[in-house]
Amino acid sequence: TITPAMFTTSTTPPYSDPENDAAQAVRIDTLPTNGAILRLAGTAVTANQVIVMTDITANKLTLAGPTVDVLATCVFTFSVRDVGSMQFTS
C-alpha cells in the first residue's frame, strides 16, 4: 500500500510549499519500472492520472510487482498539487 508520506515527507527532497499548504493530489507522471503496477482501488493507474490524497489515505493506491521488495526495485515519477494554488509541482 502506498502512503501519503511516500509522496511528501519520504521523498528527496521532501514536499514543501511556500504557503505551507497541504498536498491535495498526486499526478502519476510516469509509470513504475521493472514490471510493477500501480493500482487505484484495483484498477491499473495510467500515466498522467490524478489521484486525490483522500484515496491514498484510504489505502486505495497499491503497488504490486514481480519481486517481494517492489518499492526498492521500481521507479516512477509524480507531481504533487497543493490545496492552495492547485498547481502541480514535481
N, C-alpha and C positions, 0 to 999 in steps of 0.2 A: 504494500500500500504506500502510495506517495503522500507525504505530509506537507502542509503549508511551509514548514521550516525548510524543506528541501528546495523551495523556490525563493526563500527570503533570507533567513539567518544562516543557513548552512551553505550558502554559495560563496564564491570567491570572485570579487568582493561581495559582502553581504548586501542585500537590497537596502537601499536608503532613499529617502525622498526629502527634498529641501524643506517642504512644508510639514514634514512628519506625518503624511497621510499613510494610512494602512494600504496594503496590497488588496486589490479588489478582484483581479482576474489575471490569468496567465494565458498567453498565446503560445502554442507549441510551434516554433519556427521551423525546426527540422525534426524528423522522426528518429527514434533510437536506432543505434547501430547494433551489429552482432546478433541479429535475429530477434531482438527484444521487441515487445509490442506494448504500447501504452493503451489502456482501455479505460473508458469512462462508462461506468455502470454496465460493464460487459461488452460494450461496443468499441471496436478499434478507433483510436483517435487518428485524425488526419492532420497533415501539415497545415499550419495557419489556423487550426481550430482554437477557439477561445473557450477557456474553462474557468468558471467563476470559483472564487475561493470557498464559497459555501459547499460546493460539490467536493472540493478537495478535503475540506474539514470533515465532511460526512463520509470519508473513506471511499468515495466513488471512483477515484483515479488510482489505477493499479498498473504495475509494470511486471510483465512476465517474460521470461527468456529461456534460452536453452541451457543456461548454467544456474547453479544454486545461488551464486552471488551476483545476480544480474545488475544490481546497482553499481557494482565496482567494474563491470566489464562493458557497459554500453555508454554511449554518448548521445545526447540530443540537446538542442538549443531552444531557448524560450525567452520571452519578453514578459515583463510584469506591468500591469496597469494599476494605478492607484485610484482611490475613491475621490480625490480632489480634482486633478486635472484631466483624468480619464485618458491620459496619454500612455502608450506602451513604451517602455524603455528596456533595453537589453542588458 
